[in-house]
Amino acid sequence: MAGLGAWALACCAALLPGAVQDADEILTRWRDSAAGQVRAERVHRDLLAGSESDLPELQKAAYGFFMEDMASFRGRSAEHMAQAMHARAQATWSMICVSGSQLRMGKGQEAIACVREHLSRIQDSAPAEEVRAVWDRLGWVARGLGEAELMRDALGQSLAMGSEDALQLLGWEGLIEGDGGGAARLFGALLDRAQTGEREPAPWALPGWGLALLQDQKD
C-alpha cells in the first residue's frame, strides 16, 4: 500500500501545475497569498504535489500558516491545510493538527474518527510512547465533546501505558464529580512519581492534589 500511495502521489505531481517548481518559488507564492482560504488552497495543492526532497521545508512553512490561521479562528482554511499536511506526513503531529482544526469547526465526530484511524494504523508498529500519546489525544478529544465513556476508555488505555496526562485528566474528572478521595490518589501518584524521579511534578499535580484534599475534608 505504501508503494501504491507513493505512485499515486507521483502521478498527481505530474498532472498538477507548478509541480516542477522548487521550494523557494512555492514558499514565495504562499507568502504572497492572501491569508485564509486563498492561501490554504495553494498550500493544499502544492503540498500534495511537492517532491519528497522539498517536503520538510514545505511542511514547516505550512505548519506555521496553519498555526496562524488557528490563532485567528480561521478554522476552515486551517483544516484544509492540515488535511494536506496529514496526507503527506501520516504522522501523529499532523493528526493532531487535523483533529484540532476539526474541533474548532465543530466537527467532533470527524475529529474522533481522525484520531481513531491514526491509532489503528500505528498501534502495532509505532513506539509505545507515541501510541500512548495518541490514546491521550483520543481522551482529550472525547472529553471536549462530553463523551465520558470514550474518554475513560481511552485514558484507561494510556494510563496502563504510564501516561501522566491520563492521571491528570482523570484526577480533574474526579474533582468535578465530587470524588475528592479518588482525585487525591490520582494526583498523589503524580507527586510520588516526581519525587521518585527527582523532578518537577506534572503541571496540575500539586494544585489538583491540594484541591482534592480540601474537597475530601469538606465531604
C-alpha positions as CSV (number, residue, x, y, z in Angstrom):
1,M,0.0,0.0,0.0
2,A,2.9,2.4,0.8
3,G,4.3,1.9,-2.7
4,L,0.9,2.4,-4.3
5,G,0.5,5.7,-2.3
6,A,3.8,7.0,-3.5
7,W,3.0,6.0,-7.1
8,A,-0.4,7.9,-6.8
9,L,1.3,11.0,-5.4
10,A,3.8,10.9,-8.2
11,C,1.0,10.8,-10.8
12,C,-0.7,13.7,-9.1
13,A,2.5,15.7,-9.1
14,A,2.9,15.1,-12.8
15,L,-0.6,16.4,-13.6
16,L,-0.8,19.4,-11.3
17,P,0.5,22.8,-12.5
18,G,3.6,24.1,-10.7
19,A,4.7,20.7,-9.5
20,V,8.2,21.2,-11.0
21,Q,8.8,24.5,-9.2
22,D,11.3,24.5,-6.4
23,A,10.6,25.1,-2.8
24,D,11.7,28.8,-2.9
25,E,9.1,29.6,-5.6
26,I,6.4,27.7,-3.8
27,L,7.1,29.5,-0.5
28,T,7.2,32.9,-2.2
29,R,3.8,32.1,-3.7
30,W,2.4,31.1,-0.3
31,R,3.7,34.3,1.4
32,D,2.3,36.5,-1.3
33,S,-1.2,34.9,-1.0
34,A,-4.0,36.4,1.0
35,A,-4.3,34.8,4.4
36,G,-7.3,32.4,4.7
37,Q,-8.8,30.3,2.1
38,V,-6.8,31.6,-0.9
39,R,-3.6,30.7,0.8
40,A,-5.0,27.4,2.1
41,E,-5.9,26.3,-1.4
42,R,-2.4,27.0,-2.6
43,V,-0.8,25.3,0.3
44,H,-3.0,22.2,0.0
45,R,-2.3,21.9,-3.8
46,D,1.4,22.5,-3.5
47,L,1.9,20.1,-0.6
48,L,0.2,17.3,-2.4
49,A,2.3,17.9,-5.5
50,G,5.6,18.7,-3.8
51,S,8.7,16.5,-4.1
52,E,9.9,14.4,-1.2
53,S,13.1,16.5,-1.1
54,D,11.2,19.7,-0.7
55,L,8.6,18.3,1.7
56,P,10.3,19.0,5.1
57,E,10.7,22.7,4.2
58,L,7.2,23.0,2.8
59,Q,5.6,21.2,5.8
60,K,7.4,23.5,8.2
61,A,6.1,26.6,6.4
62,A,2.6,25.1,6.1
63,Y,2.5,24.3,9.8
64,G,3.4,28.0,10.5
65,F,0.4,29.1,8.4
66,F,-1.8,26.5,10.0
67,M,-1.0,27.9,13.5
68,E,-1.6,31.4,12.3
69,D,-5.0,30.5,11.0
70,M,-5.9,28.6,14.1
71,A,-4.9,31.6,16.3
72,S,-7.0,33.8,14.1
73,F,-10.0,31.5,14.2
74,R,-9.9,30.7,10.5
75,G,-10.9,27.1,11.1
76,R,-11.9,26.2,7.6
77,S,-8.6,27.2,6.0
78,A,-6.6,25.7,8.9
79,E,-8.4,22.4,8.4
80,H,-7.8,22.5,4.6
81,M,-4.0,22.9,5.2
82,A,-4.0,20.3,7.9
83,Q,-5.6,17.7,5.7
84,A,-2.8,18.2,3.1
85,M,-0.1,18.1,5.8
86,H,-1.5,14.8,7.2
87,A,-1.9,13.3,3.7
88,R,1.8,13.7,3.2
89,A,3.1,13.1,6.7
90,Q,0.8,10.5,8.1
91,A,2.3,11.4,11.4
92,T,1.0,11.9,14.9
93,W,1.7,15.6,14.8
94,S,-0.3,16.0,11.6
95,M,-3.2,14.0,13.0
96,I,-3.3,16.4,16.0
97,C,-3.4,19.3,13.5
98,V,-6.4,17.8,11.6
99,S,-8.3,16.8,14.7
100,G,-7.7,20.1,16.4
101,S,-8.9,22.1,13.4
102,Q,-12.0,19.8,13.1
103,L,-12.8,20.5,16.7
104,R,-12.5,24.2,16.0
105,M,-15.0,23.7,13.2
106,G,-17.5,21.8,15.4
107,K,-16.8,18.5,13.6
108,G,-16.4,16.5,16.7
109,Q,-17.2,13.0,15.3
110,E,-14.8,13.6,12.4
111,A,-12.1,14.5,14.9
112,I,-12.7,11.3,16.8
113,A,-12.6,9.3,13.5
114,C,-9.3,11.0,12.6
115,V,-7.7,10.0,15.9
116,R,-9.0,6.5,15.7
117,E,-7.9,6.0,12.1
118,H,-4.4,7.1,13.0
119,L,-4.3,4.9,16.1
120,S,-5.4,1.8,14.2
121,R,-2.6,2.5,11.7
122,I,0.3,3.0,14.2
123,Q,-0.6,0.9,17.3
124,D,1.2,-2.2,16.1
125,S,4.3,-0.5,14.8
126,A,5.0,2.8,16.5
127,P,7.0,3.3,19.7
128,A,5.0,2.8,22.9
129,E,5.3,6.5,23.8
130,E,3.7,7.6,20.6
131,V,0.9,5.1,20.9
132,R,0.3,6.3,24.4
133,A,0.2,9.9,23.2
134,V,-2.5,9.1,20.6
135,W,-4.6,7.4,23.3
136,D,-4.2,10.5,25.3
137,R,-5.3,12.6,22.4
138,L,-8.4,10.5,21.9
139,G,-9.2,11.0,25.6
140,W,-8.7,14.8,25.3
141,V,-11.0,14.9,22.2
142,A,-13.7,12.8,23.8
143,R,-13.6,14.9,27.0
144,G,-14.0,18.1,25.0
145,L,-17.1,16.5,23.3
146,G,-18.6,15.3,26.6
147,E,-18.2,11.6,25.6
148,A,-17.4,10.4,29.1
149,E,-17.4,6.6,28.3
150,L,-15.0,7.0,25.4
151,M,-12.8,9.4,27.4
152,R,-12.4,6.9,30.2
153,D,-11.8,4.0,27.8
154,A,-9.0,6.0,26.0
155,L,-7.5,7.3,29.2
156,G,-7.6,3.9,30.8
157,Q,-5.6,2.6,27.8
158,S,-3.0,5.3,28.1
159,L,-2.9,5.1,31.9
160,A,-2.0,1.4,31.6
161,M,1.0,2.6,29.4
162,G,2.2,5.0,32.1
163,S,0.5,8.2,31.0
164,E,0.7,11.2,33.3
165,D,-1.8,13.2,31.2
166,A,-4.3,10.4,31.9
167,L,-3.7,10.7,35.7
168,Q,-4.2,14.5,35.5
169,L,-7.3,14.3,33.4
170,L,-8.9,11.6,35.5
171,G,-8.0,13.5,38.6
172,W,-9.8,16.6,37.4
173,E,-12.8,14.5,36.4
174,G,-12.8,13.1,40.0
175,L,-12.8,16.7,41.3
176,I,-15.7,17.7,39.0
177,E,-17.7,14.6,40.1
178,G,-17.1,15.3,43.8
179,D,-14.8,12.3,44.4
180,G,-12.1,14.1,46.4
181,G,-10.5,10.8,47.7
182,G,-10.2,9.3,44.2
183,A,-8.8,12.6,42.8
184,A,-6.3,12.9,45.7
185,R,-5.0,9.4,44.9
186,L,-4.5,10.2,41.2
187,F,-2.8,13.5,41.8
188,G,-0.8,11.9,44.7
189,A,0.6,9.3,42.3
190,L,1.9,12.1,40.1
191,L,3.6,13.7,43.1
192,D,5.1,10.4,44.1
193,R,6.5,9.8,40.5
194,A,8.1,13.3,40.5
195,Q,9.7,12.7,43.9
196,T,11.0,9.3,42.9
197,G,12.4,10.7,39.7
198,E,13.8,13.8,41.4
199,R,12.0,16.2,39.0
200,E,9.2,18.7,39.0
201,P,5.7,17.2,39.2
202,A,3.3,17.4,36.3
203,P,1.7,20.9,35.9
204,W,-1.7,20.1,37.5
205,A,-0.4,17.6,40.2
206,L,0.2,19.9,43.2
207,P,-2.9,22.2,42.8
208,G,-5.1,19.2,41.9
209,W,-3.9,17.3,45.0
210,G,-4.5,20.3,47.2
211,L,-8.0,20.9,45.9
212,A,-8.8,17.2,46.2
213,L,-7.7,17.2,49.9
214,L,-9.9,20.2,50.6
215,Q,-12.8,18.6,48.9
216,D,-12.3,15.3,50.7
217,Q,-12.2,17.1,54.1
218,K,-15.4,19.0,53.3
219,D,-17.1,15.8,52.4
